[in-house]
Amino acid sequence: MKNNFLTYSIKQLKNGLKNIYSNKVVLMFLILCLIGISTTGKPLSYTVSEVITRFGRNTFLVIALIIPVLAGLGLNFGIVVGAMAAQISIFFVVYWGVTGISGLILCVLLCTPIAILFGFLVGCLYNKTKGTEMITGMVLAYFADGLYQLFFLFILGGIIPIKDTTLMIAGGVGVKNTIDLTGNLKYSLDNVSILLLLRIILILYFVVCIANAIIRKRKEGNVEQKLLFGKIIATFLLFLLTLIPAIRNFLGEDRLLLLNAITIVCVLAVIYSIIKICVAKFIQKQGSVEINRYIAILIVSGIVYALTYVPVIYEITISISLPVCTYAAIILICGFNRWILSTKLGQNMRTVGQSRTVANSAGINVNKTRIIAMCISTVLASWGQLIYLQNLGTFSTYGAHSMVGQYAIAALLVGGAGIQMANNKQAILGVILFHTLFVVSPLSASNLFGSSLIGEYFRVFICYGVIALALAMHAWKTVKKPAKQKS
């Protein structure tokens, strides 16, 4: 009995050490963040507020990297061309004078086909350089930057006439270094009210239900009329609820207190878990493992909500407001990634990422699948750059895109992702840790060493150091595997 217990304990210890080793980058950054937070000399609310602002601004771009990783394209340094597509559309929308959410929608409509074209060209290039996609992407980013500067410095004003002199360099040829987005696109997404967002979602859900019913009617010849009718009635009732003055006034805000957001998430998690437990226990009669999972969610939700009563945390949660529509966009892209990876196309991408030989044997068009993955990533990156710039409020014409790839890739790697595996959780965790360190490092360096420049140098070192470490580890594993097989 004692021997069995000892063997089990040793096995658990080995598994624990293995998990710690596999998450060493995450743990290292967590320790650095805790040290930095404790030495900034600023209240915790300052750090949390800055990190939340950066989280809403950068997360979309980081999540845009996941699909190429799973499709075997590695870390997509080529997302820079997606950012360029967004910036081209922003210039013309500002030039035409379209403002607010209408201007942002026009930016999306303009940049999407440009990003698809760029993604297609990059995908074709990557298909010619299989195995060296990352270095190809880095070189491609510099080449694309040259063409981008040619377009903004010579073609705009030199070939394409631009009459708005406020956007142009003196002489009328070439765009200014910085374009102020105040009064046109600044906070165009952040300022969208919860009410408008909810009504748009309800209308889209209604349209999807009707379209799905029509498609099923044509394919299968029958429709579950009761279910369809129930969905329509529920959508209509929810829409009517938004007309109640008290609810309309609450939903009319474009920001949501962090405390209210935590409360809503915890309540939804509790309701979801209770429903799942009831379904698993009484309807599907599944085992205790599935039920224990949702019990754990219930416990975690209760602990998180209870923490909001701690005075320090309470002060932070009532002092920070979240732009609802921006965070809704992040939730949507996370849902999109999960959905597309569950489809046949997503499974093809996973297969191609794991082994191109196996994918070819299974009849999958490897080149086409890789191009589709690159097009999706480039489009998402262009939308992410729109979110980033509308929140930042200024458009650095020749520099806004320059570090997009490096910072996004570094954040993804910090979250525990690798060259061949990444998911939404790793992206979100990576953004939080990476940008926490970005916020605290100059302040910590100023307090500890008397110079904030040391912190700036440290940030740059961390960015490139993490990327170099990930590439080195990937190369080491690639060399090590054949050696094991040979022996």
N, C-alpha and C positions, 0 to 999 in steps of 0.2 A: 504493500500500500504506500509506504514511504517512498519507495523507488519510483512508483508511478507518479506520485505527486511531484517528486523532484524532477523527473523527466518532463512533466507538463510545465513546471515552472521555468525550466531551462528553455523549453520550446517557446513559451510566451515571451521570455526575455529576449531571445534571438529575434522573434518577430518584431518586438518593440524597437530593438536597435536597428533592424532593417528598415522599419518605417521612418525612424529618425534620420537615418542615412539618406534615404530616398527623398526626404523633405529638408535636406540640409540648407538649401538656398533660402527656403521660406523661413526656417528657424533663424538663420543668420540675419536676415533682414528684419525679422520681428525683434530680435535683440537690439539691433542698431536703432530701430524706430523707438523702442522703449528708452534707450539711453538718450537719444536725441530729444524726445519729449520731456524727459526729466531735466535736461540742461538748457532748454530754450530761454528760460526766464519769462515765458509768456504763460498766461492761463490756459488750461486745457481746452476751453471753449474756442480760443483763437485757432489752435491746431485743428480741432474737429471741423470748424467752419471752413477753413481753407481747404482741407482734404475733401470735404463734401462738395465744395465748389469745383475742385479739380476732377472729382469723380464724375460729376454730371457732364463735365466738359470733354473728358478724354475716353470714357469707357467704351462708347460706341466704336471708336477707332480701333481699340484693342480687340474687341470681340470680332471685328471684321477680319482678323488674322486667323481665326480658328479653322475655317473650312479649308484653306490651302494647306495648313499643317496636316489635317486628316487626309487630304487627297495626295499626300506625298510630295508636295511642292516645297516643304520646309517653311522657314520663316520668310514671309513675303515682304522683302524690302521694296518690292514693286508697288506697294500701296501708295507710294509717293505720287504715282501718276493719277491715282484716284483723287488725291488731294488737289492736284493741279486742275483736274476737270471741274472740281467744285469752285476753285478760285476763278477760273475762266467765267463760269456762270455768274458768280457774285459780281464781277466787274461789270458785265453787261446789264444785270438787273439794277445795280446802282446807277449806271449810266442812263438807263431808261426811266429811272425815278420810281420804280415800283417798290412799295414799302410794306412793312409788317409781315403778317403771315402769308399774304398774297405774294409778296416778294420772295419769301422762302419757298413757297410751293413752286413758283416759277423757276427758282434756282434748281430745285429737284428735277423739274421737267427738262431743264436745259442740260444739267450735268449728267443725268442718267444715260442718255444715248452716247454722250462723249465718253463716259466711263466704260460703257460696254465695248465701244470701239477700242479704247486703250487696253482694256482687259483682254480682248480677243488678240490684239497684237502681242501683248506680253505673253499670253498663253502659248501662242504659236512659237515665240522665241524660246520659251522654256521647254517646249517639246523638242527643239533642236539642241538643247543643252541639258539633257536629262542627267541628273546627278550633280550638277553644278548650278542649280537654280538660285541659290542664295547669293553667290558671288556675282552671278549674272544680273540678279535684281539690284545689287549695289551699284554695279557699273551702269546698268540701265537707268538708274535714278539720276546719276550725273549727266548722262547723255540726254535724258528727257528734260533735265533742268536747263541745259543749253538751248534746246528748242523752245522751251517755255519762255526763257529770257529773250530770245529772238522775237517771239510773238509779242511780248509786252513792251520791249524796248524799241522795236523797229516797225513791225507790221501794224500795230495799233498807233495810228497817227501818221505813219509813213505810207502805208498802203490802204488801210481801212481808216477813213476819215473819222475823227472823234472831235465833236464840236464843243464838248464840255471841258473848258480849260482848267476847271478846278481839279480834274482827275489827271491832267497831263503835266509833264515836265515843261518848263519854259521853252518855247519854240514849237510846241505842239506835237512833237514826235517822242513817243515813249510815255509810259504810265509812271506816276509818282511812286516813291518808295512806300508810302503809307496812305491808306484810304480809311477815313473815319466812317464807321458804320452807324454812328449815332444818328437817329432820326430816320433811318431806313430799315436796316436789317438787325440792328442790335436788339437782343432779347426777343426777337420775333417769334421764336419757339417757346422760350422761357415764359413769356407773358400770355400765352394761350391759357384761358381759364379752364378750370376743371369741368364746368358746365358744358362748354363748347366741345371739349374732348369727349365727355360722356355721351353727348348727343350724336356726335360723329360715329362713335363706336356702336351705339344702338342702331343707327341708320345702316351702317355697314353690315352689322349682324343680321338685320332684317333682309337686306339685299342678298346676303350669302344664303340665308335660309330659303328664300324664294328660288334663287338660282340652283341650289342643290336639289330642291324638290322638282324643278323642271328637268334637270339632268337625269335624276332617278326615274322620272316618269317616262322619259324617252328610252332609257336603257333597259329598265326592268318592267316598265308598264304599270307599276303601282307605286303609291306614295302612302306613307303612314300619316294619314290625315289628322288623326288626333294629336300626334306628336308635333306635327307642323303647326296645327292650330294653337297648341299650348305654347310653343315658342313665340308665335306672333302675338298672342295675348300678353305673355310675360314681357315681351319687348315694349308693347304699347303701354302697359301699366307702369313700367319703369320710366318711360318717356313722360307719362303724365305726372309721376312723382317729382320730376324736375321742374314742374310748373308751380308747385307749392311754394309760396313766398319764403318760408324759413329755409327750405332745402335749396331753393334757387339762390338765396343770398349767401349761404354757406359755400355752394359750388361755384359761385361767381368769382371766387378768388383764383388767382393764378399760382399762388404759393400755398404750401401745406406745412404747418408746423411739424417739426421732426417728432414731437411728442404724439401728435395726432396720427402721423404716418405709422409710428411704431404700434400704437393702439389698434389701428385698422388692420395692419398686417398680422398682429397677434390674434385678433378676433377671427379673421379669415382663416388663419392656420388652425385654430381650435375647431371652428365649424367644419373645415375640410377633414380634419383628423377624426372627428366624431362620426361624420358620414362614412368615411372609409372603414372605420372600426365596425360600424353597424353592418355595412355591406360585407366585409370580410368574415364577420362572425356568424351572422344570421342568414345571409343570402348565399354567398359563395362557399361558406364554411371552410375558410382557409386556415392554415396552421398558425401557431402562436408567433412565429417569426414576423409575419406580415403585420399582425396586430401590435407587436412590441415596437415596431418601427413608428407607428402612428402615436402610440403612447409616449414614445420619446419626444415626438414633435409637440405633443401636448405639454409635457414637462418643460421643454425648452421655451415654449411660448410663454408659459407661466413665469419662468425665471426672468426672461427678458422684460416682460411687463412689470414684474416686481422691482426690477432694477431702476425703473423710471421714478420710483419713490425715494431713491437715494438722493439727498440734497444736491450733490455735485452734478450727478447725471441729469436730474430734473432741471437745473439751471441751464444746462447745455441744450437740452431738448426743447425748451421753450424759447430759446434765443436764436434758433436756426430754422429757416424756412426752406423748403425744397421746391424747385420749379417742377410742377407735376408733369407737364407734357414732356419735358426732357427726360425725366425718369421713366415715363411711360414708353418713350422711344427705346430706352435701354431694355426694358422688360420685353418689348416686342421683338427686338433683335435676338434676345436670348431664346424666346419662344420660337422664332424663325429658325435658328440654328438647330434646336431640338427637333423641330418638325421636319426640316429638310433632310436631316441625317436619319430620320425614320422612314423616308421614302426610298424607292428603288434607286433613284439618283444618288441619294446619300449613302446607301449601302455600296453602290458602285464606287463612290469616292473613297470609302473606307478600304474596299478591296484593292483599289489602285494604290492607295497609300501604303498598304501592308506589303503588297507584292505585285509588281506590274506583270510578272510572268504568269502568276495565278489568274490575274484579271484577264489577260489575253486568252488563256486557256478556257476561261468561263464565257468567252464571247463578248467581253466588255470592250468598247472602243476607248482605249486608254487616252489617246490624244484628245479626243472630243471631251471626255470627262474632265481632264485637267484644264482644258480651255474654259469649260463651264464654271469650274471652281474658281478660276482666276477672274472671270467676268463678275461673278457674284461678289467676290472679295473686293474688287475694284469699285463696284457700284456702292457697296456698303461703306467703303473707305471714303468715297466722295460725300456720301450723306453724313458720315461722321465728321468730316472736315467742315461741313456746313454748320453742324451743331457746335463744333468747337469755336468757329469764328463768330457766329452770332452771339455766343456767350462772352467771348473775349471783347467784342465791340470794336476792334480795330483789325484791319487787313493789311499785314505786311506783304506787299506785292511780291517781293523777291525772296522772302525768308520764311513765310508762314508754313511752307511745305517741307523745308529743308531737313528738319529733324523729326518729321512725323513717323517715319519708318523706325528709326532707332529708338525713340522713346516708347512707341507702342510695343515693339518687340521686347525691349527690356522689361516693361511692365508685365507682359505675358510670361516671360521666363521667371521673373521674381515670384509669381504665383505658383510655381511648381511645374509649369508646362515644359515640354521639350521640343525637339526638332520634329518628332513624329507623333506626338500626342498632346492635345490641348482640349480644354472644355470651358464652359461658361464660368464655373466656380473658380477655376484657376485664373481666368482673366480678371474677374471681379476682385479676388484676393490680391492679385498682383498690382492692380491699379491702386488699391488702398495702401499697400505697403510701400510701393515705389513712390507715390506722390506724398505720402507721409514723410518719407525720408527727404524728398525734395523740399518740403516745407520747413522741416526742422533743421536741416544740415547747416544753412547759412547762419541761423540764429545761434545754434549750438557752437559753431566755430567762432562766432563773434564773442560769445561768453567765455569759451574755454581758451582760445588762442588770441583773442583781441583783433581778429580779422575775419570778416565774412567771406572774403575771397577764397579762403581755404575751404569753406563749405561749398562754394561754387565749383572749385576744382574737384572736390570730392564727388559732387553730383555727376559731373562729366565722367569721372573715373568709374563710378558705379555703373553708369549707363553702358559704356563700352566694355567694362570689365565683365558684367553679367553676360553680355552677348558673346564675348570671347570665350568665357568659361563654358557656356552651353555648346558652342561649336567644337571646343576641344574635347568635351565629354562625349559628344556625338561621334567624333572621329575616333576616339579611344574605344568606344563600344563597337564601332564598325570594324576596327582592326582586330579587336579581341575575339569577336564571334567566330570568324573564320579560323583563328588559331585554335579555339576550343574544338571546332568541328574536325580539324585536321588531326588533333591528338586523339 
